[in-house]
Amino acid sequence: MHYKAENQNESEKNYFFLIAGLASIPLLIHLYTNIFAGYGIFRDELYYIACSNRPALGYVDQPPLSIYILAVSRLLFGDSLFAIRLLPAVNSALTVIVTCLMALKLGGRKMSVVISGFAVIFAPVYIGISSIYSMNSFDVLFWAMAFYLIILIIENNKLTYWILLGIVMGLGSLNKVGFLWLEFGFFIGILISDKRKLLLTYRPYLCALTALLIFSPFIIWNFQNDFAHLEFIRNATSGKYSNLNSGDFIIGQITNMNPFSVLIWLSGLYYFLFNKTGRKFMIPGIIYIVTFTILIINGHSKAGYLAPAYTVLFAGGGVFIEKLTEHRLKFIRYVILLPLILLGILITPLALPVLPVEAYIKYAAKMGFAPTSSESKELSELPQFYADMFGWEKLAKDVSEIYMQIPEDQRVNVLVYCENYGEAGAIEFFSNKFPLPKAISNHNNYWIWGYGDLKNPVVIIIGGKAEDHLRNFGEVVRAGTHSAEYSMPYENNLPIFIARNMKSNINELWNKIKNFE
């Protein structure tokens, strides 16, 4: 069953308004949340802002692209929560647009656009990803753009498409290293499909060279910093994600993408790998299989790592379902679509902080949704994703009050030691609002940024035990306690100490406490 991608009775203008309408749904949802709802700034956002204050070729836990984008965004729009989260909201709309364009390019029409568009809109993981600033919303968009260009190349082997794909692959890798899975899958896809003859031409290699040149700053940075990112990945896999297993990963594909979307993305996978018409475009299906296999073999992969690979499956699934039900059984389209939308609406408050926190807690309880953490952390009323949006300004205020207790002539010699980049980022971010000293931490890039020039500083220490701190300081006095409702339990009721008279050289101590995780 074959027909042209465009129905003669439907103009491009109609598709434009349909796709624009679909794309506006996530955009408006996120903009509304950012303006009228939402909670506080997220732990990782504080760290990304700190990174954006220190431009570099790379960082311990990520390549630099999203950080540079954030620096430009902050310069243009400021540091308000709405401004910080504006680009992720825009990315959510752009991802819908690219997915719908894929459906059209695969031979779909109106219903395939609607199905694939709503599958993206109401995937809980995409909703959550776009609710905060991180590299992840860009990651999903770059994967979608790469898939679209791969489809264009399969249909028309134009040099322009190869160059554009190289640029997207380079930027995607410079945004998040996991994009390399797509690139490896693309190579395998070309190798085992009927497109292997392309490897005898220069175009794939020009594409690869373009991507490598764009990605090279992060490679250089790793050479200069003892391959810190590889150390970070190794520690994270054996540490905070060690509780995850392959079963969690597989189940996560269903829950993360919306259980009712399973029929869509499985249809898309079937379409690319087994359908007579769809096999022409089998390479995206191979990319998905290769990426899935890599993450399963790893054994401790977060389910969300595979999330960017689904946009093309949604597009292919939408086309397959539309074709299958073109002449009969059209009700199947709505049997799939309506529950998808309904469940998506019900799930949205669980992925996006659109409800007041007390209303959320009641709603989650009624939905039977227990708080979760991918890092084996103790939880209270909120899942870690939401709990990490609470308490940061209060922490900065509490530390500031203790800092002001120190005699004025000693304050120039004070540091705040934080156990993690969230705490350090909060001290740094809110230093424009409260009087605060320099924040230092042993966590990820804060360790590389170091402790400054002070040789024997007075150190305000957040958390820990006095007896442990006395190993390194001659005097340790508990000066206060930080508490914040709804925050993560390990960030709540934290003792705050003032420590003096460091027993050993600060440089020797610093080299012992590095924590890349």
C-alpha positions in Angstrom: 0.0 0.0 0.0 1.8 3.1 -1.2 0.7 6.7 -1.5 2.4 10.1 -1.7 3.4 11.9 1.4 1.0 14.7 0.7 -2.7 14.3 0.1 -3.8 16.3 -2.9 -6.8 17.6 -0.9 -4.6 18.8 2.0 -2.2 21.7 1.4 1.1 22.4 3.1 -0.7 25.3 4.7 -3.0 22.9 6.5 -0.1 20.9 7.7 1.6 24.0 8.9 -1.2 25.0 11.1 -1.7 21.5 12.4 1.9 21.1 13.4 2.1 24.6 14.8 -1.0 23.9 16.9 0.5 20.6 18.2 3.8 22.3 19.0 2.1 25.1 20.9 0.6 22.7 23.4 3.8 21.8 25.3 5.2 25.3 24.8 2.1 26.9 26.5 2.1 24.2 29.2 5.7 24.9 30.1 5.4 28.7 29.8 2.3 28.7 32.1 4.1 26.5 34.7 7.2 28.8 34.6 5.2 31.9 35.0 2.3 30.9 37.4 3.3 27.6 39.0 6.5 25.7 39.4 8.6 25.3 42.5 12.1 26.7 43.1 15.3 26.4 41.2 16.5 22.9 40.6 19.8 21.5 42.1 21.4 20.9 38.7 20.4 24.3 37.4 22.4 25.9 40.2 25.4 24.0 39.1 24.9 24.7 35.4 24.7 28.4 36.2 28.0 28.1 38.2 29.5 26.4 35.2 28.3 29.2 32.9 30.2 31.7 35.0 33.4 29.7 34.1 33.6 29.1 30.4 35.7 26.1 29.5 36.2 23.4 26.8 34.5 20.9 29.0 33.3 20.0 32.5 33.7 16.9 34.6 30.1 15.7 34.0 29.3 17.2 30.6 30.5 18.7 27.4 30.3 22.5 27.2 27.6 23.3 24.6 24.6 23.6 26.9 26.6 25.6 29.3 27.6 28.1 26.6 24.0 28.3 25.5 22.9 29.0 29.1 25.6 31.8 29.4 24.2 33.5 26.3 20.6 33.0 27.5 21.4 34.5 30.9 23.1 37.5 29.2 20.0 38.1 27.1 17.2 37.2 29.5 18.6 37.2 33.0 18.5 34.8 35.9 14.8 34.5 36.7 13.3 31.1 36.9 11.2 31.9 33.8 14.3 33.0 31.9 16.4 30.0 32.8 13.6 27.6 31.7 12.6 29.4 28.6 14.8 27.5 26.2 13.8 24.0 27.4 10.1 25.1 26.8 11.0 26.2 23.3 12.9 22.9 22.8 9.8 20.9 23.7 7.9 22.7 20.9 10.7 22.2 18.3 10.9 18.5 19.1 7.2 18.1 18.3 7.7 20.0 15.0 10.7 17.8 13.9 8.8 14.6 14.9 5.8 15.7 12.8 8.0 16.5 9.9 9.5 13.1 10.1 6.0 11.5 9.9 5.3 13.5 6.8 8.6 12.6 5.2 8.0 8.9 5.9 4.8 9.1 3.9 2.3 10.1 6.5 -0.6 12.4 6.4 -2.8 14.2 8.9 -3.4 11.3 11.3 0.2 10.2 11.5 1.1 13.8 12.4 -1.5 13.9 15.1 -0.5 10.5 16.6 3.3 11.2 16.6 2.8 14.7 17.8 0.7 13.7 20.8 3.0 10.8 21.6 5.8 13.3 22.0 3.7 15.9 23.9 2.5 13.4 26.5 5.6 11.4 27.1 6.2 12.0 30.8 10.0 11.9 30.4 9.9 14.6 27.8 7.6 16.7 29.9 10.0 16.5 32.8 13.1 17.0 30.7 11.7 20.3 29.4 10.6 21.6 32.8 14.2 22.5 33.9 17.3 23.8 32.2 19.7 21.0 31.3 21.5 19.4 28.4 18.7 16.8 28.1 16.1 18.9 26.4 18.7 19.8 23.7 19.7 16.1 23.6 16.2 15.0 22.6 16.0 17.8 20.0 19.4 16.9 18.5 18.4 13.3 18.2 15.2 14.2 16.5 17.0 16.5 14.1 19.6 13.8 13.3 16.9 11.2 12.6 15.1 13.7 10.3 18.3 14.3 8.3 19.0 10.6 8.2 15.6 10.1 6.6 16.3 12.8 4.1 19.7 11.2 3.2 18.0 7.8 2.7 15.6 9.4 0.3 18.0 11.8 -1.4 21.8 11.4 -1.0 22.5 15.1 -1.1 25.8 16.5 0.0 24.0 19.3 1.9 22.2 16.8 4.1 25.4 15.0 5.0 27.1 18.2 6.0 24.0 19.2 8.1 24.0 15.8 9.7 27.7 16.2 10.6 27.0 19.6 12.2 24.0 18.2 14.2 26.1 15.1 15.2 28.9 17.4 16.3 26.7 19.7 18.3 24.7 16.7 19.7 28.0 15.2 21.0 29.2 18.5 22.3 26.0 18.7 24.2 25.9 15.2 25.7 28.3 12.3 25.2 25.4 9.8 24.9 24.8 11.2 21.4 27.7 9.0 20.4 25.4 6.0 20.7 23.3 7.4 17.8 26.5 7.9 15.8 27.6 4.3 16.4 24.2 3.0 15.6 24.1 5.1 12.4 27.4 3.4 11.3 26.0 0.0 12.1 22.8 0.8 10.3 24.6 1.8 7.1 26.8 -1.3 7.3 24.0 -3.8 7.5 21.4 -2.1 5.4 21.3 -1.7 1.6 22.9 1.7 2.1 26.4 0.1 2.8 27.5 1.3 -0.7 27.5 4.8 0.7 30.6 3.8 2.7 32.5 3.7 -0.7 31.8 7.5 -1.1 33.4 10.4 0.7 30.2 11.8 2.1 29.9 9.7 5.3 33.5 10.5 6.1 33.0 14.2 5.5 30.0 14.0 7.9 32.1 12.1 10.5 35.0 14.6 10.2 32.6 17.6 10.6 31.2 16.0 13.7 34.6 15.2 15.1 35.9 18.7 14.6 32.9 20.2 16.4 33.3 17.7 19.3 37.1 18.0 19.5 37.1 20.7 22.2 35.7 18.3 24.7 38.3 15.6 23.7 41.1 18.2 24.2 39.7 19.1 27.6 39.7 15.5 28.7 43.3 15.1 27.6 44.1 18.1 29.7 42.2 16.9 32.7 43.2 13.3 33.0 40.0 12.1 31.3 37.9 13.4 34.1 34.6 12.6 32.2 35.5 8.9 31.9 36.2 8.9 35.7 32.9 10.5 36.3 31.0 7.9 34.2 32.8 5.0 35.9 32.1 6.4 39.4 28.4 7.2 38.6 27.9 3.7 37.2 29.5 1.9 40.2 28.1 4.4 42.7 24.8 6.3 42.6 23.3 4.3 39.8 24.6 0.9 41.0 21.1 -0.1 42.3 19.6 0.1 38.8 19.3 -3.1 36.8 18.2 -4.2 33.4 14.6 -4.9 34.6 14.3 -1.3 35.9 15.6 -0.1 32.5 13.1 -2.0 30.5 10.1 -1.1 32.7 11.2 2.5 32.6 10.8 2.5 28.8 7.1 1.9 29.3 6.5 4.3 32.2 8.8 7.1 30.9 7.2 7.2 27.5 3.6 6.8 28.6 2.2 3.2 28.8 -0.3 3.9 26.1 2.4 5.0 23.7 3.8 1.4 23.6 1.6 0.5 20.7 2.9 3.5 18.8 6.6 3.1 19.3 6.5 -0.7 18.9 4.6 -0.1 15.6 7.3 2.3 14.6 10.0 -0.2 15.3 8.1 -2.9 13.4 7.6 -0.4 10.5 11.3 0.3 10.2 12.5 -3.2 10.5 9.8 -5.4 9.0 7.3 -3.4 7.0 7.8 -3.6 3.2 7.5 0.2 2.8 9.2 1.1 6.0 12.3 -1.1 5.6 13.5 1.5 3.1 14.1 3.7 6.2 15.4 0.9 8.5 18.5 2.7 9.8 16.6 4.7 12.5 15.2 1.3 13.8 18.7 -0.1 13.9 20.0 2.9 15.8 17.3 2.3 18.4 18.2 -1.4 18.7 22.0 -0.6 18.9 21.4 2.0 21.6 19.1 -0.2 23.6 21.6 -3.0 23.5 24.5 -0.8 24.6 22.5 0.4 27.6 21.3 -3.1 28.5 24.8 -4.4 28.4 25.9 -1.6 30.8 23.6 -3.1 33.4 23.1 0.1 35.4 21.7 2.5 32.8 19.0 5.0 33.7 15.8 4.4 31.7 15.9 8.0 30.6 19.1 7.5 28.7 17.1 5.9 25.8 14.4 8.6 25.8 15.9 10.6 22.9 15.6 7.6 20.6 11.8 7.5 20.6 10.9 10.5 18.5 11.5 8.7 15.2 9.7 5.6 16.5 6.7 7.8 17.2 6.9 9.1 13.7 7.2 5.7 12.1 4.4 4.3 14.4 2.1 7.1 13.5 2.6 6.4 9.8 2.2 2.6 10.2 -1.0 3.0 12.2 -2.4 5.5 9.7 -1.7 3.2 6.8 -2.9 0.1 8.5 -6.3 1.7 9.3 -6.7 3.8 6.1 -9.6 1.9 4.6 -11.0 0.0 7.6 -10.8 -0.2 11.4 -10.3 3.5 11.7 -11.6 3.4 15.2 -8.2 1.8 16.2 -6.6 5.2 15.7 -8.8 6.7 18.4 -8.5 3.6 20.7 -4.8 4.3 20.7 -4.9 8.2 20.7 -7.6 9.0 23.2 -6.2 6.9 26.1 -2.7 8.3 25.3 -4.0 11.9 25.7 -6.1 11.1 28.8 -3.3 9.3 30.6 -0.9 12.0 29.5 -3.1 14.7 31.1 -3.3 12.7 34.3 0.4 12.1 34.4 1.5 15.6 33.7 1.4 16.9 37.3 3.7 13.9 38.2 6.3 15.1 35.7 5.8 18.9 35.7 5.4 21.0 38.9 2.1 22.5 37.7 0.3 22.0 41.0 0.9 23.7 44.4 3.1 21.3 46.4 0.4 20.3 48.9 -2.1 19.7 46.1 0.6 17.6 44.3 1.2 15.4 47.4 -2.6 14.7 47.7 -2.8 14.1 43.9 0.1 11.8 43.8 -1.3 9.8 46.7 -4.7 9.4 44.9 -2.9 8.3 41.8 -0.9 5.7 43.8 2.3 7.3 42.8 5.1 6.8 45.4 8.1 9.2 45.5 11.0 7.8 43.6 14.8 8.4 43.2 17.2 6.9 40.7 20.1 7.4 43.2 18.9 5.2 46.1 18.3 8.3 48.3 15.9 8.5 51.2 12.8 10.4 50.3 10.0 12.2 52.1 6.7 13.4 50.6 8.2 14.4 47.2 10.1 12.5 44.5 13.7 13.5 44.2 13.0 15.5 41.1 10.7 17.8 42.9 12.4 17.8 46.3 15.6 19.1 44.7 13.7 22.3 43.9 13.3 23.2 47.5 15.5 24.7 50.2 18.3 26.3 48.3 17.6 29.9 49.1 16.9 29.0 52.7 20.3 27.3 52.8 22.1 30.4 51.5 20.2 32.5 54.1 21.1 30.2 56.9 24.8 30.2 56.0 24.8 34.0 55.5 23.5 34.5 59.1 26.3 32.3 60.4 28.9 34.1 58.2 27.8 37.4 59.7 28.5 36.1 63.2 32.2 35.9 62.3 34.1 39.1 63.3 34.2 41.5 60.4 38.0 41.5 60.3 38.1 37.7 59.8 35.4 37.5 57.0 37.9 38.1 54.2 39.5 34.7 55.2 36.3 32.6 55.2 35.2 29.8 52.8 32.0 27.7 52.8 32.7 24.0 52.2 29.8 22.2 50.6 29.3 18.4 50.2 27.9 18.7 46.7 27.5 21.0 43.8 23.9 21.8 44.6 24.8 23.4 47.9 27.8 25.2 46.4 25.8 26.4 43.5 23.1 27.7 45.9 25.7 29.7 48.0 27.1 31.1 44.8 23.8 31.9 43.1 22.2 33.6 46.1 25.4 35.6 47.0 23.8 38.6 45.2 20.9 38.5 47.7 22.8 37.6 50.9 26.3 38.4 52.2 28.2 35.1 51.6 31.8 34.0 51.2 33.3 31.9 48.4 31.7 28.5 48.1 34.0 25.4 47.5 33.2 21.7 47.1 34.9 18.5 46.3 32.1 17.6 43.9 32.7 17.4 40.1 33.9 20.7 38.6 33.9 22.5 41.9 36.9 20.3 42.8 38.7 21.5 39.6 37.8 25.1 40.4 39.6 24.7 43.7 39.7 26.7 46.9 41.4 29.9 45.9 44.5 31.5 47.4 43.7 31.2 51.2 46.2 29.2 53.1 44.6 28.7 56.5 41.0 29.9 56.1 38.1 29.9 58.5 35.8 27.3 57.0 32.0 27.2 57.3 31.1 23.5 56.8 27.7 22.4 55.8 26.8 19.0 57.1 28.8 16.1 58.5 29.8 15.4 62.1 32.0 17.5 64.4 34.3 14.6 65.3 35.0 13.9 61.6 35.8 17.6 61.0 38.1 17.6 64.0 40.5 15.3 62.1 41.3 18.3 59.9 40.7 21.3 62.1 41.9 22.2 65.6 38.6 23.9 66.5 35.1 23.0 65.3 32.0 24.7 66.6 28.4 24.0 65.7 27.0 27.4 64.8 23.5 26.5 63.5 21.2 24.1 61.6 19.7 24.3 58.2 16.2 23.0 57.7 13.8 23.3 54.8 10.4 21.8 54.3 10.0 19.4 51.3 13.7 19.3 50.5 15.6 16.0 50.2 16.0 14.4 53.7 19.8 14.4 53.3 19.6 18.2 52.7 17.4 18.8 55.7 18.3 19.4 59.3 21.9 19.9 58.4 24.3 21.1 61.1 26.5 24.0 60.1 29.9 24.3 61.7 32.6 27.0 61.9 36.1 25.3 61.7 39.4 27.0 62.4 43.1 26.1 62.5 43.5 23.6 59.7 45.9 20.8 60.8 47.3 20.0 57.4 48.2 21.7 54.2 45.0 22.6 52.4 46.4 21.5 49.0 47.2 18.0 50.4 43.7 17.7 51.9 42.1 18.9 48.6 43.8 16.1 46.6 42.4 13.5 48.9 38.7 14.5 48.8 38.0 14.6 45.1 34.5 13.3 44.2 33.6 12.9 40.5 30.1 11.4 40.6 
